[in-house]
């Protein structure tokens, strides 16, 4: 026989923890890849990823 798993419904505060800031535009950016060369732009590019929601952005230097 298998183990019995109890399912617990998450509270809305637990379900959306950390995402409400990102929806308001307050991301927590961390550097994912630094000094990557973009051939089309001819510049060095830094790739940032939000630690909370996982959204990515690039910044040319």
Secondary structure, DSSP 8 states (H G I E B T S, - for coil): -----------HHHHTTTHHHHHTT---EEEEEEEEEETTTTEEEEEEEETTT--EEEEE-
